[in-house]
Amino acid sequence: MCQIFAGQDPSRYESVTRRLRLNGQSTSIRLERAFWRILDQIAAKEGVSTPAFLSKLHSEVLEQQGEVTNFTSLLRCACTIHLGELDQLPPARFAAE
């Protein structure tokens, strides 16, 4: 089983930094190449460029939550949702704190 994960091409998890504008502000985002491929696919499916998709997503998070605390983590999680991994997990159970 581990060979499936350990034997993957290292270029797949190589970090890639892209410079782009999020809602008019210049920034850079560093993600693994595999995540960039997924984000490019999502953007293409939506009929927009990847920077335009990311700007829209960033704006929606700001609107719903008031801030974006860790956008790169949000993007990674968005990719897993897109891939359908969350549908295969049992419902999360949170303990009251």
ABEGO torsion letter per residue (X at the ends): XAAAAAABBAAAABBBBBBBBBGGBBBBBBBBAAAAAAAAAAAAAAGBBAAAAAAAAAAAAAAAAGBBABAAAAAAAAAAAAAGAAAABBBBBBBBX
